[in-house]
Amino acid sequence: MPHETATRTALVVLAHHRADSLSAHLARRAVARLTAAGYTVDLLDLHAENFDPRMTVADQPDWGDREKRYSDETEAHMRRILDADVLVAVFPIYWMSVPAIMKGWIDRVWNYGFAYGRSKPRLAGKRILWLGLAGATADDAIVPGMEQVLATQLSEGLAYYSGFADSRVRVLPDAEEQPQTLDAHGNFQVGEAIAGAAREAHYAAFVATAEGHVDEFLAAELVEA
Ligand SMILES: Cc1cc2nc3c(=O)[nH]c(=O)nc-3n(C[C@H](O)[C@H](O)[C@H](O)COP(=O)(O)O)c2cc1C
């Protein structure tokens, strides 16, 4: 349920190894957008915080004990999710999925007894926006399928399963300066890099599209609140 306090809280989760990446830039833009909308924002930069995606014995579910206390690291990450009314996850799409570090965050933190396994889910009513950056170009026929497969995994398989009220996946194609396509024979092609004013315009439009998704996500909350 949303907090009763006046201040709304958000957790922005970033999965990227470079601080100068487009993904990191979009995460910072999302933080700015949320802050401007009055949210108190917690930015979880998984790489900067040295998150370890590997499953451990301490974080393995015990099916006989949904009250199991997990590792301190995982318990702290659970707290950060609990404290957030809304979550925004920003990541480069790797093989039609999230990068390994974000998959590990899901596997270890969205754990039994916390995210699922209770008649009244602890995360009930929360909302999440997944922003996935894609190297594929906007006209690539694979893009709708990519969004669909991510929605099946992240919205159906994870967020709604964990009691979320709203989960939406938005794929942002054309993330690369050199467009990535397949030719008629299925060969991977790297196109000419965009430069100069065209490059500026390209990324301005890209960022505006991403910010539009954040705004639309936040506007939906205002309607439902
Ligand atoms: C391991 C790996 C797998 C990738 N898989 C996909 C993919 O399945 N679909 C796609 O459109 N782009 C794919 N890409 C391209 C990335 O999505 C793209 O490089 C990234 O979104 C660019 O954003 P960044 O500058 O923040 O890294 C892949 C890139 C890597 C390194």
The ligand as a Tripos MOL2 file, in Angstrom:
@<TRIPOS>MOLECULE
LIG
   31    33     1     0     0
SMALL
NO_CHARGES

@<TRIPOS>ATOM
      1 C1         25.8050   -9.2170  -23.8510 C.3       1 LIG1
      2 C2         24.9400   -8.2940  -24.6750 C.ar      1 LIG1
      3 C3         23.7210   -8.7330  -25.1170 C.ar      1 LIG1
      4 C4         22.8620   -7.8930  -25.8430 C.ar      1 LIG1
      5 N1         21.6320   -8.3600  -26.2350 N.ar      1 LIG1
      6 C5         20.7890   -7.5210  -26.8890 C.ar      1 LIG1
      7 C6         19.4900   -7.9730  -27.2570 C.ar      1 LIG1
      8 O1         19.0610   -9.0930  -26.9810 O.2       1 LIG1
      9 N2         18.6860   -7.0980  -27.9380 N.ar      1 LIG1
     10 C7         19.0980   -5.8310  -28.2410 C.ar      1 LIG1
     11 O2         18.3350   -5.0770  -28.8440 O.2       1 LIG1
     12 N3         20.3180   -5.3630  -27.8750 N.ar      1 LIG1
     13 C8         21.1760   -6.1880  -27.2200 C.ar      1 LIG1
     14 N4         22.4160   -5.7290  -26.8370 N.ar      1 LIG1
     15 C9         22.7610   -4.3110  -27.0680 C.3       1 LIG1
     16 C10        22.5330   -3.4860  -25.7850 C.3       1 LIG1
     17 O3         21.1710   -3.5260  -25.4130 O.3       1 LIG1
     18 C11        22.9900   -2.0480  -26.0040 C.3       1 LIG1
     19 O4         24.3620   -2.0910  -26.2210 O.3       1 LIG1
     20 C12        22.7090   -1.1550  -24.7980 C.3       1 LIG1
     21 O5         21.3350   -1.0030  -24.5910 O.3       1 LIG1
     22 C13        23.3090    0.2440  -24.9960 C.3       1 LIG1
     23 O6         23.1120    1.0060  -23.8110 O.3       1 LIG1
     24 P1         24.3570    1.3910  -22.8800 P.3       1 LIG1
     25 O7         25.1840    2.3910  -23.6600 O.co2     1 LIG1
     26 O8         23.7470    2.0190  -21.6440 O.co2     1 LIG1
     27 O9         25.1230    0.1300  -22.5980 O.co2     1 LIG1
     28 C14        23.2830   -6.5730  -26.1420 C.ar      1 LIG1
     29 C15        24.5410   -6.1180  -25.6970 C.ar      1 LIG1
     30 C16        25.3600   -6.9610  -24.9820 C.ar      1 LIG1
     31 C17        26.7140   -6.4510  -24.5210 C.3       1 LIG1
@<TRIPOS>BOND
     1     1     2 1
     2     2     3 ar
     3     2    30 ar
     4     3     4 ar
     5     4     5 ar
     6     4    28 ar
     7     5     6 ar
     8     6     7 ar
     9     6    13 1
    10     7     8 2
    11     7     9 ar
    12     9    10 ar
    13    10    11 2
    14    10    12 ar
    15    12    13 ar
    16    13    14 ar
    17    14    15 1
    18    14    28 ar
    19    15    16 1
    20    16    17 1
    21    16    18 1
    22    18    19 1
    23    18    20 1
    24    20    21 1
    25    20    22 1
    26    22    23 1
    27    23    24 1
    28    24    25 2
    29    24    26 1
    30    24    27 1
    31    28    29 ar
    32    29    30 ar
    33    30    31 1
@<TRIPOS>SUBSTRUCTURE
     1 LIG1         1 GROUP 0 **** ****
